[in-house]
Amino acid sequence: MGHQPLSEKLRRFFLTAEELEATELRESAEDSGCQTLADSPPRSVVRLQGTVTSVTSDADNGWLEAEMNDGTGTLRLIWMGRDRLSCLLPGRHIRVTGRLAAVEGHPVIYNPDYEILRG
């Protein structure tokens, strides 16, 4: 982060824990060269980074679903034909690449390439 102006330090001081976490997630994604969900139009190929917030398996449909927050929004990740990925757990930092879709107004990537990040 380097040197920040006093106004930025004061602004950060008064953020809630959730706002601070969102700011840090967004800045981390931008620093790594990823887009943010808020700046990514549907049907574009994106590279996003964030924190996994939930993981569920849908046995009826035969897919694994996860939610990821990048600090600007929440993204659903769906792997068809998978019932689990042992490395994918809530709280893990992840980078995903794929085509962004919108299902019922919610951003989704089907079968994304993914990388678990240290963090």
C-alpha positions, 0 to 999 in steps of 0.5 A: 500500500505504501504511503497513504494520504491522511484522508485515506487513513482516516477513511479506512479507520472509520470503515466497518469490519465488512467494509474494510474486508471488501476494500482489501479483497478488491485491492488484492484482486486489482493488485494481482491483475484481476478484474472486479465483478462490478466492472465485468460485463456479462458474457465476457471472459473474466479473471476474478479473485476473492474469498469462497463464502460457501460450498454446496453439492447438488446431487440432484443436478450433479454439480458443485456450487460455490459462492465467491466474494471479490469485495465488489459483489458475490459470484456463483461458481458451478462445476457440472459433473462434480460433487466435490473439490476437496481443496475448495472450502469456505474462507479459502482465497481463490482465483477463477477464470471463465465466461461470466453469465447472468442467471436470474440476475445473478453473476455465474461462471460455469466450470471455471478454471480455478487456482487456490491462493495462499492467504 
